[in-house]
């Protein structure tokens, strides 16, 4: 927002300009409260997996490159990474979690701020990527973001992945890298 003229291309992945309640008041309140209720580590990891990935990806074979040994599934790799991170207080401090939750829940960019930024970055160099089944930041947020960045006759690029959840770069690795490459090329042509 401070230096849009320095941006060659901008890719906004699974994010929102501001959070709005798309699931109903009581469910939204319950979800926010549940973030701060202590749970057993296995329950925390199970909840994170379900909130961020599709069941198909979690059950798929682990195909991460450059590892000594693969895990049985992608879900097992995620669980092992999360467990390692959460058991080291220097990597996952409680204050860091709370700060991230507050930033995610209360950041706000208005339509006017986004249109101004898009004017200065240039809409052809902005891409909004989102999964239609995102459980962390629901899909209507992507539509609002893309609309707020656009003006009549000039839209930002939108790539919406049907059936995908929150972590598109992991689940749709090749497609995601291809989109990044396209946007880098567009940014170089400025």
C-alpha positions in Angstrom: 0.0 0.0 0.0 2.9 2.4 0.7 5.0 1.9 -2.5 2.7 0.4 -5.2 4.9 1.9 -7.9 7.7 -0.5 -6.9 5.5 -3.6 -7.5 6.2 -5.3 -10.8 3.3 -7.8 -10.2 1.0 -8.5 -7.3 -0.5 -11.9 -6.5 -3.0 -12.1 -3.7 -3.5 -15.7 -2.6 -6.3 -16.8 -0.3 -6.6 -13.4 1.3 -9.1 -10.7 1.9 -9.3 -6.9 2.0 -11.2 -7.2 5.2 -13.0 -10.0 6.9 -16.8 -10.0 6.7 -19.1 -12.5 8.3 -20.2 -15.0 5.6 -21.2 -17.9 7.8 -23.7 -16.4 10.3 -23.2 -14.5 13.6 -23.2 -17.5 16.0 -20.9 -19.7 13.9 -18.5 -16.8 13.4 -18.4 -16.1 17.1 -17.9 -19.8 17.9 -15.0 -20.0 15.4 -13.3 -17.0 16.8 -13.6 -18.1 20.4 -12.4 -21.6 19.5 -9.1 -20.2 18.2 -8.2 -19.3 21.8 -9.5 -22.3 23.7 -6.6 -24.7 24.5 -6.9 -28.1 22.8 -4.8 -31.2 22.7 -2.1 -31.1 20.0 -3.6 -33.9 18.0 -7.0 -32.0 17.9 -5.2 -28.7 17.0 -3.5 -30.5 14.0 -6.6 -32.2 12.9 -8.5 -28.9 13.0 -5.7 -27.2 11.0 -5.6 -29.9 8.4 -9.4 -29.8 7.9 -9.4 -25.9 7.7 -6.7 -25.6 5.1 -6.6 -28.6 2.8 -8.9 -30.8 0.8 -9.5 -34.4 2.0 -8.1 -35.6 -1.3 -4.8 -33.8 -0.8 -4.4 -35.0 2.7 -4.9 -38.6 1.6 -2.6 -38.3 -1.4 1.0 -39.6 -1.4 3.6 -37.3 -0.1 5.5 -35.9 -3.2 7.6 -33.1 -1.7 10.9 -32.9 -3.5 14.3 -33.1 -2.0 13.6 -35.1 1.1 15.4 -38.2 2.5 12.2 -40.2 2.9 8.6 -39.4 2.0 5.8 -39.5 4.5 3.0 -41.9 3.7 0.6 -39.1 2.8 0.7 -35.3 2.4 -1.5 -35.1 5.5 1.2 -36.9 7.5 3.8 -34.5 6.2 1.7 -31.5 7.3 1.1 -33.1 10.7 4.8 -33.8 11.3 5.7 -30.2 10.3 3.0 -28.7 12.5 4.0 -31.0 15.5 7.7 -30.0 15.1 6.8 -26.3 14.9 4.3 -26.3 17.8 6.7 -28.2 20.1 9.4 -25.6 19.7 8.3 -22.4 21.6 10.8 -20.3 19.7 9.2 -21.2 16.4 5.5 -21.0 17.4 5.2 -18.6 20.4 1.8 -18.0 21.8 2.2 -14.2 21.3 3.0 -14.8 17.6 -0.2 -16.8 17.2 -2.3 -14.2 18.9 -0.7 -11.4 16.9 -1.4 -13.3 13.6 -5.0 -13.9 14.7 -5.5 -10.3 15.5 -3.9 -9.1 12.3 -6.0 -11.5 10.2 -9.3 -10.7 12.0 -9.0 -6.9 12.1 -7.1 -5.7 9.1 -9.2 -3.6 6.8 -8.6 -2.0 3.4 -11.5 -0.1 1.9 -12.7 -0.2 -1.6 -11.3 3.3 -2.2 -7.9 2.2 -0.9 -7.8 -0.8 -3.1 -8.9 1.0 -6.2 -6.2 3.6 -5.6 -3.6 0.9 -5.2 -4.8 -0.9 -8.3 -4.6 2.4 -10.3 -1.0 2.8 -9.2 0.1 -0.8 -9.6 -2.0 -1.3 -12.9 -4.7 -3.9 -12.9 -3.2 -6.0 -15.6 -0.4 -6.8 -13.1 -2.7 -7.9 -10.3 -3.9 -11.5 -9.8 -6.3 -12.7 -7.2 -6.1 -16.5 -6.5 -8.6 -18.3 -4.2 -10.2 -21.7 -3.7 -14.0 -21.9 -3.9 -14.1 -24.1 -0.8 -11.7 -22.1 1.4 -12.6 -22.7 5.0 -10.2 -20.2 6.5 -11.1 -17.1 4.3 -14.3 -18.0 2.6 -14.7 -17.5 -1.2 -17.0 -14.5 -1.0 -13.9 -12.6 0.3 -12.1 -13.3 -3.0 -15.0 -11.9 -5.0 -15.1 -8.8 -2.9 -11.3 -8.3 -3.2 -11.3 -8.7 -6.9 -14.3 -6.4 -7.4 -12.8 -3.8 -5.1 -9.6 -3.8 -7.1 -11.4 -3.5 -10.4 -13.2 -0.6 -12.2 -15.7 -0.6 -15.0 -14.0 -1.9 -18.1 -10.8 -2.9 -16.3 -10.6 -5.9 -14.0 -7.8 -7.6 -12.2 -7.0 -11.1 -13.2 -8.9 -13.8 -11.2 -8.0 -17.5 -10.9 -10.5 -19.3 -8.8 -9.9 -23.0 -8.1 -13.1 -25.0 -7.9 -13.2 -27.3 -4.9 -9.9 -26.0 -3.4 -9.4 -25.0 0.1 -6.9 -22.5 1.6 -3.4 -23.8 0.6 -3.5 -23.7 -3.2 0.3 -23.4 -3.6 0.8 -26.8 -2.0 -2.2 -28.6 -3.6 -2.0 -27.1 -7.1 1.8 -26.7 -7.2 2.4 -26.8 -10.9 -0.6 -24.6 -11.8 0.4 -22.1 -9.1 4.0 -21.9 -10.3 2.8 -21.4 -13.8 0.6 -18.5 -12.7 3.5 -16.9 -10.8 5.7 -17.3 -13.9 3.1 -15.6 -16.1 2.8 -12.7 -13.6 6.6 -12.3 -13.4 6.7 -12.0 -17.2 3.9 -9.4 -17.2 5.7 -7.5 -14.5 8.9 -7.4 -16.6 7.1 -5.9 -19.6 6.1 -2.8 -17.7 
